[in-house]
């Protein structure tokens, strides 16, 4: 997906945003993504390094070689132009597309094609998955609180939204499972 109003693909803004939050290398960006936004946005290792190269070529980050043992390590910091590009992307709020790709929801949509027992098992699996995600996200709260204490308020907000989303999914699944069956096949 490309944000045509500003010009970079969304995954490149993810990399730029992670550098602005303090991630210095491609490895650190991937680690930070795994601890935070992977619950609602994925980015592959194969996207990170080309994005860093593009951002550096465009003058949005500045890279520096930092040898670490036998491995070559390049670290990055955001430039003033990078901060401006990130702010411009964040300020562009219309329209904001919503993407949800959930195999569990997809399977539930087609669950009439299976037996009532199998559909019930699928529903329970989706409910259990969301409940497990609530627990996983709740365990991140201390790290989000640390960021909030440093002035980074919005990672905590998105964490709470993720918890609320998955709790709602689990609750709706439980409510549906408790309904009397109107149609048995």
C-alpha positions, 0 to 999 in steps of 0.5 A: 500500500502506498500513501500517494499523498506523501509518496512513500509506501506505508512500510517505509513510514513504519521504518521511519517512525521506528527510527524516530522512536530510537531504533538505530539499526535494521535489527533493532527496528525488527525487534521493536516491531515484534514488541509493538505494532506486529499485533496490527501491522506487519513488516518483513525483514525484507522490507526494512533494509530496502526502506532504510536505503531509500530513506537514506538516499532521500535524506530522511535518515542518516546512516553510519557504519558501526562495526560490531565484532565480525559483523558490519552494523549500520545505524541510523538516525532521523534527519530534520527532513525525515521528521518533517516527512513523518509529520506530513504523513501523520497529518494526512488523515483523509481518507484513512483506509482500514485493513483487516485480514483475519483468517479466523473471521474469514472462516467464520463467514463461511462456517455454514458450509461445515457441520454445526459441531465444527463451526462451534469448534471454529468459533471457540478457536477464534474466541480463545485466540482473541482471549490469548491476545488480550493476555499477551497485550496486557503483558506489554502494559509495563513497557507501554507505561515506560514509554508514556512516562517518557512522553510517548503517549500513543503507543499506550493508546494503541495498546489499549485499543488492541486489548479492547478490540480482542476483548470485544472479539472474544465477548462477541464469540462467547455471546454467539456461542451462548445463543440458542441454535435456530437453524440446525442442519 
